[in-house]
Amino acid sequence: MKLYKELAEWWPLLSPHTEYEEEAHLFLKIIQQYHPQVKEALEFGSGGGSNAFYLKKHFSMTLTDLSAEMLEISRKLNPDCPHMQGDMRTLTVDRQFDLVFIHDAITYFTDKADLLAIIKNAKKHLKPDGLLFIMPDEYTETFEPRTNHGGIDKDGRGMRYLEWSYDSDPDDQMLETEYAYVMRDRDGQITHEHDSMKGGLFSMPEWEELLAEAGFQAHFERVVFSDDPGSFFGIAATQVS
Ligand SMILES: C[S@@+](CC[C@H](N)C(=O)[O-])C[C@H]1O[C@@H](n2cnc3c(N)ncnc32)[C@H](O)[C@@H]1O
């Protein structure tokens, strides 16, 4: 997506880190319920590092992402965290962690073979009692077409976006999302851009099966956001083999 490359400098205006405080604490509660002793965590697809900004107050965070531009944004917000560029399916950090955390970046995978590669790569980076926590945006069971908008003004610049998600074919395990962006620069110049993405849409039993294949037991935990109590579930995956 353009948002993670040429438009990455606008990310802090589209999705300011302050909007992640509540969710980071809700995720932390689940993480601590399954692993009260997390000291070192690794995040796959950490993007702008917004969740990490809050989670790093509780344990160390090593942040990884495919996009060099997004890592640059995150380094400004989290100069105290190690950052590394890599694809979550294949990257190798030569250490093991108490927690591997994957937030909304998991949505970009529409193929089960990719999800399995990611889950196995997470396992490779976990200590024997380590926890994998995944927070998919949607499941087949919970998906509803949705329209969001947002964005803020900051330091003389402004950005607004409209996000529209729908499922054009209920049989293809994919959802479609269209994004419209409007950016206003310091000199008042307005630019319009757009992005399209396809995301994975898998059922809870499918997640359970993939995790079991890699030696995890999946525990689905409801996450209730105050501004959108909808139906959101994180997966705390504990190791069984
Ligand atoms: C919505 S952002 C993540 C924001 C993050 N949850 C936060 O707290 O700031 C999604 C990120 O997924 C990353 N991504 C997409 N495919 C990836 C892959 N194969 N490996 C690693 N990161 C990936 C993108 O580069 C992007 O930065």
The ligand as an SDF file (V2000), in Angstrom:
LIG
                    3D

 27 29  0  0  0  0  0  0  0  0999 V2000
   -1.5010   -0.9590   10.1320 C   0  0  0  0  0  0  0  0  0  0  0  0
    0.2540   -1.0600   10.1520 S   0  0  0  0  0  0  0  0  0  0  0  0
    0.6050   -1.6250   11.7850 C   0  0  0  0  0  0  0  0  0  0  0  0
    0.3960   -0.5970   12.8430 C   0  0  0  0  0  0  0  0  0  0  0  0
    0.7350   -1.1270   14.2140 C   0  0  0  0  0  0  0  0  0  0  0  0
   -0.2910   -2.0710   14.6570 N   0  0  0  0  0  0  0  0  0  0  0  0
    0.9610   -0.0390   15.2300 C   0  0  0  0  0  0  0  0  0  0  0  0
    0.6820   -0.3050   16.4330 O   0  0  0  0  0  0  0  0  0  0  0  0
    1.4480    1.0370   14.8920 O   0  0  0  0  0  0  0  0  0  0  0  0
    0.5240   -2.5290    9.2030 C   0  0  0  0  0  0  0  0  0  0  0  0
    1.9960   -2.8200    8.9610 C   0  0  0  0  0  0  0  0  0  0  0  0
    2.1230   -4.1510    8.4540 O   0  0  0  0  0  0  0  0  0  0  0  0
    3.3240   -4.1500    7.7160 C   0  0  0  0  0  0  0  0  0  0  0  0
    3.4170   -5.3790    6.9090 N   0  0  0  0  0  0  0  0  0  0  0  0
    2.6680   -5.7430    5.8280 C   0  0  0  0  0  0  0  0  0  0  0  0
    3.0990   -6.9290    5.3470 N   0  0  0  0  0  0  0  0  0  0  0  0
    4.1410   -7.3190    6.1370 C   0  0  0  0  0  0  0  0  0  0  0  0
    5.0030   -8.4580    6.1360 C   0  0  0  0  0  0  0  0  0  0  0  0
    4.8900   -9.4160    5.2080 N   0  0  0  0  0  0  0  0  0  0  0  0
    5.9620   -8.5370    7.0990 N   0  0  0  0  0  0  0  0  0  0  0  0
    6.0990   -7.5600    8.0330 C   0  0  0  0  0  0  0  0  0  0  0  0
    5.3050   -6.4570    8.0780 N   0  0  0  0  0  0  0  0  0  0  0  0
    4.3380   -6.3400    7.1420 C   0  0  0  0  0  0  0  0  0  0  0  0
    3.2170   -2.8790    6.8910 C   0  0  0  0  0  0  0  0  0  0  0  0
    4.4820   -2.4830    6.3680 O   0  0  0  0  0  0  0  0  0  0  0  0
    2.6560   -1.9060    7.9180 C   0  0  0  0  0  0  0  0  0  0  0  0
    3.6550   -1.1350    8.5360 O   0  0  0  0  0  0  0  0  0  0  0  0
  1  2  1  0
  2  3  1  0
  2 10  1  0
  3  4  1  0
  4  5  1  0
  5  6  1  0
  5  7  1  0
  7  8  2  0
  7  9  1  0
 10 11  1  0
 11 12  1  0
 11 26  1  0
 12 13  1  0
 13 14  1  0
 13 24  1  0
 14 15  1  0
 14 23  1  0
 15 16  2  0
 16 17  1  0
 17 18  1  0
 17 23  2  0
 18 19  1  0
 18 20  2  0
 20 21  1  0
 21 22  2  0
 22 23  1  0
 24 25  1  0
 24 26  1  0
 26 27  1  0
M  CHG  2   2   1   9  -1
M  END
$$$$
